[in-house]
Amino acid sequence: MRIKLPHIKSLIPFIFLLLTVVLQLFLKNNAQLTEKYYSTGLYPLVAQLLSSASVLLPFSLGDLFYVTLILTFFLGLGLLISRKIRLGRFLLKFIQTIAVVYVLFYWLWGFNYYRQSAHERLQLSRSTPNDSTFIRNFNHVIEKVNLLYSHQTKFKPFENDSLIEASYKNMSAYLDFAYPMGQSRMKHITFSDFFAKATILGYYGPFFNETHINKHLTVWDIPVVCAHEKSHRLGVTSEAEAGFYGWLICVNSKDSFTQYAGWLYALDYFIYQSRGIVNRKELIEKIKPQVLDDMRVRNKHWRTWRNAKIDKAASKINDAYLKSNNIQKGIDDYNGVVQLIVDYLEQEAG
């Protein structure tokens, strides 16, 4: 029996889907090959191509893409209810669309989930976790943030991302990437109000190589979130690693406020991770009152925006997404930034 051409065409998305899944299974157990052929081979070319288009527009192409997908789904649902299309055709188109989006996600960025870890890429030794190592570095973070605040009579608010770009350029040799790996243009999240309620400060759009920040960020958030999201453009997928990159880029900036924002970010994590440390109270008492005031203002700002139900739902979705993409700790991966900072500081001190 002769197969009609339209039937063959309808199978194309599923053929690519099968190839993508097979490649995922292979790359998951071959991080070195992922690093060599995708993360530092194909992906930089993809990033340059996509960013050359997205940088031309001030609004988010990714957000427009997501909205279009949602509207198309409801349009198809309306046609189905009005019986203008059959259920079989609706389901076929729906599954085909999911397959295409899935394939694009991994080829345009997602295969980076299977690359080598930051410890391997940066030749960063893993320190043995213990209280004395943690406390020593906690003291170092406190000294840095106190010192930076003391040397400033009035911090200059962060105005643009040129300082972050300059720091990435200066750190490109250590981070082992060819700067700038495409063009960068920070964009505001289209639905910033909603995302603020979920305490989502920024995100990376893989389909158009776009970095987004929430328009409600405080002045202390902006440098770190910008640096964090830009790291995803480099193929960094782990949130702990992205947080580490965000901190590293800020504290190595030539701008004192950007440095302060970076150390303040680290301090927040160290305070959280110090629960259970015997002399935690004494350590926190070493922090300058003005620094603590900045942290209180920032935390109050996000508590005002936070909607518990939306935040909880968003956290569950993000946790499931991360776990499905080779990040075993899920949302807890964010807390791994402290280990990376400690390892870096220990190596620098050693």
BALOBA-1460 file (C-alpha; in Angstrom, 3 decimals):
// residues 350
<rec num="1" residu="m" x="0.000" y="0.000" z="0.000"/>
<rec num="2" residu="r" x="1.334" y="3.410" z="-0.957"/>
<rec num="3" residu="i" x="1.947" y="5.838" z="1.911"/>
<rec num="4" residu="k" x="0.781" y="9.370" z="1.242"/>
<rec num="5" residu="l" x="3.357" y="12.169" z="1.630"/>
<rec num="6" residu="p" x="1.359" y="14.093" z="4.279"/>
<rec num="7" residu="h" x="1.555" y="11.055" z="6.569"/>
<rec num="8" residu="i" x="5.353" y="11.009" z="6.244"/>
<rec num="9" residu="k" x="5.558" y="14.739" z="7.005"/>
<rec num="10" residu="s" x="3.514" y="14.290" z="10.152"/>
<rec num="11" residu="l" x="6.145" y="11.860" z="11.462"/>
<rec num="12" residu="i" x="9.090" y="14.264" z="11.065"/>
<rec num="13" residu="p" x="8.691" y="15.943" z="14.525"/>
<rec num="14" residu="f" x="8.588" y="12.518" z="16.172"/>
<rec num="15" residu="i" x="11.680" y="11.319" z="14.298"/>
<rec num="16" residu="f" x="13.612" y="14.351" z="15.559"/>
<rec num="17" residu="l" x="12.156" y="13.797" z="19.019"/>
<rec num="18" residu="l" x="13.411" y="10.210" z="19.060"/>
<rec num="19" residu="l" x="16.881" y="11.287" z="17.902"/>
<rec num="20" residu="t" x="16.978" y="13.974" z="20.596"/>
<rec num="21" residu="v" x="15.983" y="11.570" z="23.383"/>
<rec num="22" residu="v" x="18.579" y="9.013" z="22.241"/>
<rec num="23" residu="l" x="21.237" y="11.754" z="22.188"/>
<rec num="24" residu="q" x="20.168" y="12.867" z="25.679"/>
<rec num="25" residu="l" x="20.669" y="9.352" z="27.027"/>
<rec num="26" residu="f" x="24.105" y="9.195" z="25.406"/>
<rec num="27" residu="l" x="25.305" y="12.625" z="26.537"/>
<rec num="28" residu="k" x="24.060" y="12.090" z="30.089"/>
<rec num="29" residu="n" x="26.830" y="9.522" z="30.553"/>
<rec num="30" residu="n" x="29.457" y="11.336" z="28.465"/>
<rec num="31" residu="a" x="30.016" y="14.760" z="29.984"/>
<rec num="32" residu="q" x="33.401" y="15.225" z="28.320"/>
<rec num="33" residu="l" x="31.912" y="14.709" z="24.868"/>
<rec num="34" residu="t" x="29.057" y="17.093" z="25.703"/>
<rec num="35" residu="e" x="31.602" y="19.693" z="26.798"/>
<rec num="36" residu="k" x="33.766" y="19.307" z="23.706"/>
<rec num="37" residu="y" x="31.242" y="18.945" z="20.909"/>
<rec num="38" residu="y" x="28.184" y="20.786" z="22.184"/>
<rec num="39" residu="s" x="28.910" y="23.206" z="25.048"/>
<rec num="40" residu="t" x="32.152" y="24.576" z="23.573"/>
<rec num="41" residu="g" x="31.534" y="23.473" z="19.987"/>
<rec num="42" residu="l" x="28.038" y="23.812" z="18.574"/>
<rec num="43" residu="y" x="26.391" y="25.873" z="21.306"/>
<rec num="44" residu="p" x="28.569" y="29.031" z="20.988"/>
<rec num="45" residu="l" x="27.606" y="29.196" z="17.309"/>
<rec num="46" residu="v" x="23.923" y="28.807" z="18.214"/>
<rec num="47" residu="a" x="24.259" y="31.545" z="20.844"/>
<rec num="48" residu="q" x="25.817" y="33.949" z="18.369"/>
<rec num="49" residu="l" x="23.139" y="33.271" z="15.768"/>
<rec num="50" residu="l" x="20.169" y="33.616" z="18.116"/>
<rec num="51" residu="s" x="21.498" y="36.646" z="19.983"/>
<rec num="52" residu="s" x="22.185" y="38.536" z="16.745"/>
<rec num="53" residu="a" x="18.419" y="38.523" z="16.140"/>
<rec num="54" residu="s" x="17.071" y="38.961" z="19.688"/>
<rec num="55" residu="v" x="19.422" y="41.842" z="20.501"/>
<rec num="56" residu="l" x="17.700" y="43.985" z="17.877"/>
<rec num="57" residu="l" x="14.409" y="44.115" z="19.783"/>
<rec num="58" residu="p" x="13.788" y="45.728" z="23.202"/>
<rec num="59" residu="f" x="11.023" y="43.286" z="24.142"/>
<rec num="60" residu="s" x="11.249" y="39.576" z="24.887"/>
<rec num="61" residu="l" x="10.854" y="37.300" z="21.874"/>
<rec num="62" residu="g" x="10.706" y="34.347" z="24.252"/>
<rec num="63" residu="d" x="7.752" y="35.756" z="26.179"/>
<rec num="64" residu="l" x="6.007" y="36.455" z="22.865"/>
<rec num="65" residu="f" x="6.727" y="32.871" z="21.810"/>
<rec num="66" residu="y" x="5.223" y="31.425" z="25.012"/>
<rec num="67" residu="v" x="2.117" y="33.615" z="24.764"/>
<rec num="68" residu="t" x="1.678" y="32.606" z="21.108"/>
<rec num="69" residu="l" x="1.861" y="28.912" z="22.044"/>
<rec num="70" residu="i" x="-0.773" y="29.354" z="24.751"/>
<rec num="71" residu="l" x="-3.108" y="31.358" z="22.508"/>
<rec num="72" residu="t" x="-2.690" y="28.831" z="19.696"/>
<rec num="73" residu="f" x="-3.646" y="26.031" z="22.072"/>
<rec num="74" residu="f" x="-6.833" y="27.794" z="23.162"/>
<rec num="75" residu="l" x="-7.653" y="28.669" z="19.549"/>
<rec num="76" residu="g" x="-7.355" y="24.997" z="18.619"/>
<rec num="77" residu="l" x="-9.459" y="24.076" z="21.637"/>
<rec num="78" residu="g" x="-12.111" y="26.529" z="20.485"/>
<rec num="79" residu="l" x="-12.122" y="25.019" z="16.991"/>
<rec num="80" residu="l" x="-12.433" y="21.565" z="18.538"/>
<rec num="81" residu="i" x="-15.388" y="22.575" z="20.709"/>
<rec num="82" residu="s" x="-17.094" y="24.232" z="17.734"/>
<rec num="83" residu="r" x="-16.419" y="21.023" z="15.749"/>
<rec num="84" residu="k" x="-14.465" y="22.809" z="13.038"/>
<rec num="85" residu="i" x="-11.608" y="20.332" z="13.500"/>
<rec num="86" residu="r" x="-11.640" y="16.694" z="14.585"/>
<rec num="87" residu="l" x="-10.249" y="15.445" z="17.887"/>
<rec num="88" residu="g" x="-7.623" y="13.318" z="16.152"/>
<rec num="89" residu="r" x="-6.235" y="16.265" z="14.194"/>
<rec num="90" residu="f" x="-6.240" y="18.479" z="17.306"/>
<rec num="91" residu="l" x="-4.322" y="15.890" z="19.336"/>
<rec num="92" residu="l" x="-1.844" y="15.290" z="16.503"/>
<rec num="93" residu="k" x="-1.066" y="19.008" z="16.150"/>
<rec num="94" residu="f" x="-0.813" y="19.400" z="19.927"/>
<rec num="95" residu="i" x="1.638" y="16.513" z="20.318"/>
<rec num="96" residu="q" x="3.621" y="17.642" z="17.259"/>
<rec num="97" residu="t" x="3.991" y="21.105" z="18.771"/>
<rec num="98" residu="i" x="5.218" y="19.676" z="22.080"/>
<rec num="99" residu="a" x="7.722" y="17.522" z="20.179"/>
<rec num="100" residu="v" x="9.045" y="20.498" z="18.188"/>
<rec num="101" residu="v" x="9.392" y="22.683" z="21.315"/>
<rec num="102" residu="y" x="11.161" y="19.844" z="23.143"/>
<rec num="103" residu="v" x="13.627" y="19.305" z="20.295"/>
<rec num="104" residu="l" x="14.340" y="23.031" z="19.923"/>
<rec num="105" residu="f" x="14.895" y="23.444" z="23.666"/>
<rec num="106" residu="y" x="17.640" y="20.823" z="23.816"/>
<rec num="107" residu="w" x="19.398" y="21.678" z="20.560"/>
<rec num="108" residu="l" x="19.369" y="25.421" z="21.244"/>
<rec num="109" residu="w" x="20.546" y="25.176" z="24.889"/>
<rec num="110" residu="g" x="19.297" y="22.201" z="26.906"/>
<rec num="111" residu="f" x="22.102" y="19.733" z="26.091"/>
<rec num="112" residu="n" x="24.262" y="21.900" z="28.378"/>
<rec num="113" residu="y" x="22.569" y="20.101" z="31.276"/>
<rec num="114" residu="y" x="24.868" y="17.170" z="30.524"/>
<rec num="115" residu="r" x="28.167" y="19.071" z="30.402"/>
<rec num="116" residu="q" x="30.995" y="18.897" z="32.940"/>
<rec num="117" residu="s" x="30.539" y="20.568" z="36.315"/>
<rec num="118" residu="a" x="32.024" y="23.945" z="37.215"/>
<rec num="119" residu="h" x="34.581" y="22.167" z="39.406"/>
<rec num="120" residu="e" x="35.824" y="20.271" z="36.357"/>
<rec num="121" residu="r" x="35.617" y="23.186" z="33.920"/>
<rec num="122" residu="l" x="37.415" y="25.622" z="36.244"/>
<rec num="123" residu="q" x="39.726" y="22.993" z="37.794"/>
<rec num="124" residu="l" x="38.298" y="23.929" z="41.176"/>
<rec num="125" residu="s" x="39.145" y="21.562" z="44.030"/>
<rec num="126" residu="r" x="36.358" y="20.415" z="46.327"/>
<rec num="127" residu="s" x="37.036" y="21.324" z="49.948"/>
<rec num="128" residu="t" x="35.917" y="18.983" z="52.716"/>
<rec num="129" residu="p" x="32.730" y="20.421" z="54.285"/>
<rec num="130" residu="n" x="33.236" y="21.173" z="57.994"/>
<rec num="131" residu="d" x="32.348" y="23.893" z="60.483"/>
<rec num="132" residu="s" x="35.848" y="25.374" z="60.741"/>
<rec num="133" residu="t" x="36.160" y="25.849" z="56.958"/>
<rec num="134" residu="f" x="32.683" y="27.313" z="56.764"/>
<rec num="135" residu="i" x="33.245" y="29.709" z="59.705"/>
<rec num="136" residu="r" x="36.610" y="30.869" z="58.333"/>
<rec num="137" residu="n" x="35.026" y="31.797" z="55.019"/>
<rec num="138" residu="f" x="31.924" y="33.237" z="56.677"/>
<rec num="139" residu="n" x="34.251" y="35.614" z="58.557"/>
<rec num="140" residu="h" x="35.954" y="36.487" z="55.264"/>
<rec num="141" residu="v" x="32.613" y="37.345" z="53.639"/>
<rec num="142" residu="i" x="31.669" y="39.520" z="56.639"/>
<rec num="143" residu="e" x="35.005" y="41.345" z="56.508"/>
<rec num="144" residu="k" x="34.619" y="42.033" z="52.794"/>
<rec num="145" residu="v" x="31.061" y="43.358" z="52.968"/>
<rec num="146" residu="n" x="31.854" y="45.483" z="56.034"/>
<rec num="147" residu="l" x="34.975" y="46.904" z="54.406"/>
<rec num="148" residu="l" x="33.203" y="47.821" z="51.184"/>
<rec num="149" residu="y" x="30.403" y="49.545" z="53.077"/>
<rec num="150" residu="s" x="32.864" y="51.447" z="55.290"/>
<rec num="151" residu="h" x="34.716" y="52.844" z="52.277"/>
<rec num="152" residu="q" x="31.563" y="54.321" z="50.793"/>
<rec num="153" residu="t" x="29.725" y="57.426" z="51.915"/>
<rec num="154" residu="k" x="27.019" y="56.837" z="49.349"/>
<rec num="155" residu="f" x="26.844" y="53.962" z="46.904"/>
<rec num="156" residu="k" x="26.195" y="54.746" z="43.275"/>
<rec num="157" residu="p" x="23.046" y="52.858" z="42.189"/>
<rec num="158" residu="f" x="23.547" y="50.275" z="39.470"/>
<rec num="159" residu="e" x="22.349" y="51.771" z="36.192"/>
<rec num="160" residu="n" x="23.195" y="49.367" z="33.360"/>
<rec num="161" residu="d" x="24.841" y="46.052" z="32.606"/>
<rec num="162" residu="s" x="28.003" y="47.438" z="30.976"/>
<rec num="163" residu="l" x="29.902" y="46.900" z="34.240"/>
<rec num="164" residu="i" x="28.841" y="43.249" z="34.287"/>
<rec num="165" residu="e" x="29.893" y="42.814" z="30.660"/>
<rec num="166" residu="a" x="33.285" y="44.369" z="31.430"/>
<rec num="167" residu="s" x="33.767" y="41.971" z="34.340"/>
<rec num="168" residu="y" x="32.791" y="38.974" z="32.198"/>
<rec num="169" residu="k" x="35.336" y="40.082" z="29.613"/>
<rec num="170" residu="n" x="38.064" y="40.361" z="32.264"/>
<rec num="171" residu="m" x="37.141" y="36.961" z="33.750"/>
<rec num="172" residu="s" x="36.693" y="35.136" z="30.430"/>
<rec num="173" residu="a" x="40.135" y="33.508" z="30.585"/>
<rec num="174" residu="y" x="39.483" y="32.042" z="34.048"/>
<rec num="175" residu="l" x="35.949" y="30.986" z="33.094"/>
<rec num="176" residu="d" x="37.357" y="29.501" z="29.866"/>
<rec num="177" residu="f" x="34.987" y="30.900" z="27.270"/>
<rec num="178" residu="a" x="35.466" y="33.066" z="24.191"/>
<rec num="179" residu="y" x="34.023" y="36.457" z="25.100"/>
<rec num="180" residu="p" x="31.429" y="37.633" z="24.233"/>
<rec num="181" residu="m" x="29.792" y="34.486" z="22.773"/>
<rec num="182" residu="g" x="27.167" y="36.500" z="20.919"/>
<rec num="183" residu="q" x="25.489" y="39.770" z="21.770"/>
<rec num="184" residu="s" x="23.805" y="40.556" z="25.070"/>
<rec num="185" residu="r" x="20.845" y="42.795" z="25.851"/>
<rec num="186" residu="m" x="19.119" y="42.633" z="29.224"/>
<rec num="187" residu="k" x="15.338" y="42.682" z="28.950"/>
<rec num="188" residu="h" x="12.614" y="43.095" z="31.522"/>
<rec num="189" residu="i" x="10.285" y="40.196" z="32.209"/>
<rec num="190" residu="t" x="7.043" y="40.986" z="30.388"/>
<rec num="191" residu="f" x="4.885" y="39.974" z="33.343"/>
<rec num="192" residu="s" x="7.176" y="41.266" z="36.069"/>
<rec num="193" residu="d" x="4.347" y="41.830" z="38.565"/>
<rec num="194" residu="f" x="3.250" y="38.198" z="38.425"/>
<rec num="195" residu="f" x="6.817" y="36.878" z="38.622"/>
<rec num="196" residu="a" x="7.573" y="39.187" z="41.560"/>
<rec num="197" residu="k" x="4.726" y="37.490" z="43.424"/>
<rec num="198" residu="a" x="6.518" y="34.202" z="42.799"/>
<rec num="199" residu="t" x="9.826" y="35.858" z="43.873"/>
<rec num="200" residu="i" x="11.332" y="35.096" z="40.468"/>
<rec num="201" residu="l" x="14.023" y="37.719" z="39.970"/>
<rec num="202" residu="g" x="15.127" y="36.745" z="36.484"/>
<rec num="203" residu="y" x="15.307" y="33.947" z="33.946"/>
<rec num="204" residu="y" x="17.034" y="32.923" z="30.744"/>
<rec num="205" residu="g" x="15.094" y="32.372" z="27.518"/>
<rec num="206" residu="p" x="16.752" y="29.484" z="25.624"/>
<rec num="207" residu="f" x="14.763" y="29.785" z="22.404"/>
<rec num="208" residu="f" x="16.157" y="33.238" z="21.537"/>
<rec num="209" residu="n" x="19.228" y="33.445" z="23.810"/>
<rec num="210" residu="e" x="17.638" y="36.165" z="25.962"/>
<rec num="211" residu="t" x="18.400" y="37.230" z="29.522"/>
<rec num="212" residu="h" x="15.521" y="38.668" z="31.545"/>
<rec num="213" residu="i" x="15.386" y="40.511" z="34.852"/>
<rec num="214" residu="n" x="12.371" y="41.511" z="36.924"/>
<rec num="215" residu="k" x="11.699" y="45.257" z="36.727"/>
<rec num="216" residu="h" x="11.022" y="45.262" z="40.488"/>
<rec num="217" residu="l" x="14.577" y="44.293" z="41.461"/>
<rec num="218" residu="t" x="16.182" y="46.278" z="44.263"/>
<rec num="219" residu="v" x="19.472" y="48.084" z="43.588"/>
<rec num="220" residu="w" x="21.318" y="45.300" z="45.453"/>
<rec num="221" residu="d" x="19.703" y="42.591" z="43.290"/>
<rec num="222" residu="i" x="20.340" y="44.075" z="39.852"/>
<rec num="223" residu="p" x="24.109" y="43.428" z="39.487"/>
<rec num="224" residu="v" x="23.966" y="39.846" z="40.779"/>
<rec num="225" residu="v" x="20.811" y="38.860" z="38.891"/>
<rec num="226" residu="c" x="22.231" y="40.343" z="35.669"/>
<rec num="227" residu="a" x="25.470" y="38.398" z="36.120"/>
<rec num="228" residu="h" x="23.559" y="35.248" z="37.095"/>
<rec num="229" residu="e" x="21.313" y="35.283" z="34.029"/>
<rec num="230" residu="k" x="24.208" y="36.115" z="31.718"/>
<rec num="231" residu="s" x="25.965" y="32.970" z="32.917"/>
<rec num="232" residu="h" x="23.105" y="30.908" z="31.489"/>
<rec num="233" residu="r" x="23.965" y="32.425" z="28.091"/>
<rec num="234" residu="l" x="27.367" y="30.775" z="28.462"/>
<rec num="235" residu="g" x="25.707" y="27.376" z="28.784"/>
<rec num="236" residu="v" x="25.704" y="27.269" z="32.602"/>
<rec num="237" residu="t" x="22.608" y="25.283" z="33.596"/>
<rec num="238" residu="s" x="23.061" y="24.559" z="37.314"/>
<rec num="239" residu="e" x="21.483" y="27.284" z="39.449"/>
<rec num="240" residu="a" x="24.238" y="26.866" z="42.044"/>
<rec num="241" residu="e" x="26.859" y="27.416" z="39.343"/>
<rec num="242" residu="a" x="24.947" y="30.382" z="37.913"/>
<rec num="243" residu="g" x="24.773" y="31.869" z="41.410"/>
<rec num="244" residu="f" x="28.526" y="31.323" z="41.789"/>
<rec num="245" residu="y" x="29.193" y="33.009" z="38.438"/>
<rec num="246" residu="g" x="26.940" y="35.897" z="39.469"/>
<rec num="247" residu="w" x="28.892" y="36.336" z="42.712"/>
<rec num="248" residu="l" x="32.309" y="35.904" z="41.064"/>
<rec num="249" residu="i" x="31.606" y="38.431" z="38.318"/>
<rec num="250" residu="c" x="30.310" y="41.030" z="40.778"/>
<rec num="251" residu="v" x="33.098" y="40.763" z="43.356"/>
<rec num="252" residu="n" x="35.700" y="41.020" z="40.563"/>
<rec num="253" residu="s" x="34.101" y="44.133" z="39.082"/>
<rec num="254" residu="k" x="35.988" y="47.433" z="39.108"/>
<rec num="255" residu="d" x="32.885" y="49.120" z="40.502"/>
<rec num="256" residu="s" x="32.635" y="49.212" z="44.305"/>
<rec num="257" residu="f" x="28.841" y="49.027" z="44.467"/>
<rec num="258" residu="t" x="28.810" y="45.968" z="42.193"/>
<rec num="259" residu="q" x="31.400" y="44.360" z="44.468"/>
<rec num="260" residu="y" x="29.314" y="45.197" z="47.523"/>
<rec num="261" residu="a" x="26.192" y="43.708" z="45.917"/>
<rec num="262" residu="g" x="28.131" y="40.513" z="45.215"/>
<rec num="263" residu="w" x="29.406" y="40.123" z="48.770"/>
<rec num="264" residu="l" x="25.976" y="41.020" z="50.170"/>
<rec num="265" residu="y" x="24.496" y="38.245" z="48.038"/>
<rec num="266" residu="a" x="27.043" y="35.775" z="49.435"/>
<rec num="267" residu="l" x="26.396" y="36.979" z="52.978"/>
<rec num="268" residu="d" x="22.682" y="36.235" z="52.643"/>
<rec num="269" residu="y" x="23.452" y="32.621" z="51.695"/>
<rec num="270" residu="f" x="26.081" y="32.190" z="54.412"/>
<rec num="271" residu="i" x="23.664" y="33.442" z="57.074"/>
<rec num="272" residu="y" x="21.045" y="30.975" z="55.856"/>
<rec num="273" residu="q" x="23.539" y="28.092" z="55.766"/>
<rec num="274" residu="s" x="24.902" y="28.913" z="59.231"/>
<rec num="275" residu="r" x="21.857" y="27.471" z="60.984"/>
<rec num="276" residu="g" x="23.130" y="24.941" z="63.463"/>
<rec num="277" residu="i" x="26.557" y="26.584" z="63.850"/>
<rec num="278" residu="v" x="27.245" y="27.006" z="67.587"/>
<rec num="279" residu="n" x="28.617" y="30.568" z="67.417"/>
<rec num="280" residu="r" x="26.202" y="31.774" z="64.731"/>
<rec num="281" residu="k" x="24.987" y="34.691" z="66.874"/>
<rec num="282" residu="e" x="28.542" y="35.977" z="67.451"/>
<rec num="283" residu="l" x="29.273" y="35.818" z="63.721"/>
<rec num="284" residu="i" x="26.153" y="37.770" z="62.779"/>
<rec num="285" residu="e" x="26.981" y="40.400" z="65.440"/>
<rec num="286" residu="k" x="30.168" y="41.171" z="63.477"/>
<rec num="287" residu="i" x="28.118" y="42.439" z="60.521"/>
<rec num="288" residu="k" x="27.832" y="46.221" z="60.370"/>
<rec num="289" residu="p" x="24.328" y="47.451" z="61.312"/>
<rec num="290" residu="q" x="24.124" y="49.390" z="58.024"/>
<rec num="291" residu="v" x="24.732" y="46.191" z="56.075"/>
<rec num="292" residu="l" x="22.012" y="44.401" z="58.005"/>
<rec num="293" residu="d" x="19.718" y="47.355" z="57.315"/>
<rec num="294" residu="d" x="20.287" y="46.911" z="53.567"/>
<rec num="295" residu="m" x="19.399" y="43.224" z="53.898"/>
<rec num="296" residu="r" x="16.243" y="44.033" z="55.876"/>
<rec num="297" residu="v" x="15.082" y="46.571" z="53.275"/>
<rec num="298" residu="r" x="15.701" y="44.079" z="50.476"/>
<rec num="299" residu="n" x="13.922" y="41.226" z="52.278"/>
<rec num="300" residu="k" x="10.977" y="43.457" z="53.215"/>
<rec num="301" residu="h" x="10.652" y="44.494" z="49.575"/>
<rec num="302" residu="w" x="10.266" y="40.879" z="48.427"/>
<rec num="303" residu="r" x="8.008" y="39.915" z="51.326"/>
<rec num="304" residu="t" x="5.702" y="42.728" z="50.234"/>
<rec num="305" residu="w" x="5.538" y="41.367" z="46.708"/>
<rec num="306" residu="r" x="5.424" y="37.656" z="47.567"/>
<rec num="307" residu="n" x="2.198" y="35.718" z="47.174"/>
<rec num="308" residu="a" x="2.531" y="32.475" z="49.145"/>
<rec num="309" residu="k" x="0.333" y="30.373" z="46.849"/>
<rec num="310" residu="i" x="1.961" y="31.581" z="43.633"/>
<rec num="311" residu="d" x="5.448" y="31.247" z="45.124"/>
<rec num="312" residu="k" x="4.768" y="27.696" z="46.322"/>
<rec num="313" residu="a" x="3.348" y="26.637" z="42.955"/>
<rec num="314" residu="a" x="6.251" y="28.210" z="41.060"/>
<rec num="315" residu="s" x="8.754" y="26.474" z="43.361"/>
<rec num="316" residu="k" x="7.152" y="23.076" z="42.732"/>
<rec num="317" residu="i" x="7.200" y="23.616" z="38.964"/>
<rec num="318" residu="n" x="10.833" y="24.782" z="39.038"/>
<rec num="319" residu="d" x="11.800" y="21.833" z="41.264"/>
<rec num="320" residu="a" x="10.205" y="19.347" z="38.851"/>
<rec num="321" residu="y" x="11.802" y="21.086" z="35.850"/>
<rec num="322" residu="l" x="15.308" y="21.007" z="37.357"/>
<rec num="323" residu="k" x="15.038" y="17.370" z="38.461"/>
<rec num="324" residu="s" x="13.877" y="16.356" z="34.982"/>
<rec num="325" residu="n" x="16.972" y="18.016" z="33.529"/>
<rec num="326" residu="n" x="19.787" y="16.255" z="35.357"/>
<rec num="327" residu="i" x="19.779" y="18.584" z="38.404"/>
<rec num="328" residu="q" x="19.183" y="15.924" z="41.043"/>
<rec num="329" residu="k" x="18.773" y="18.325" z="43.966"/>
<rec num="330" residu="g" x="16.048" y="20.241" z="42.165"/>
<rec num="331" residu="i" x="15.314" y="23.620" z="43.711"/>
<rec num="332" residu="d" x="17.752" y="22.869" z="46.567"/>
<rec num="333" residu="d" x="20.521" y="23.224" z="43.976"/>
<rec num="334" residu="y" x="20.423" y="26.996" z="44.573"/>
<rec num="335" residu="n" x="21.959" y="26.472" z="48.021"/>
<rec num="336" residu="g" x="25.007" y="24.803" z="46.475"/>
<rec num="337" residu="v" x="26.403" y="28.252" z="45.704"/>
<rec num="338" residu="v" x="27.962" y="28.390" z="49.195"/>
<rec num="339" residu="q" x="30.039" y="25.266" z="48.522"/>
<rec num="340" residu="l" x="31.348" y="26.751" z="45.268"/>
<rec num="341" residu="i" x="32.189" y="30.083" z="46.911"/>
<rec num="342" residu="v" x="33.998" y="28.292" z="49.762"/>
<rec num="343" residu="d" x="35.931" y="26.117" z="47.317"/>
<rec num="344" residu="y" x="36.979" y="29.170" z="45.298"/>
<rec num="345" residu="l" x="38.033" y="31.166" z="48.366"/>
<rec num="346" residu="e" x="39.929" y="28.189" z="49.782"/>
<rec num="347" residu="q" x="41.780" y="27.731" z="46.492"/>
<rec num="348" residu="e" x="42.578" y="31.441" z="46.256"/>
<rec num="349" residu="a" x="43.835" y="31.489" z="49.855"/>
<rec num="350" residu="g" x="45.849" y="28.313" z="49.343"/>
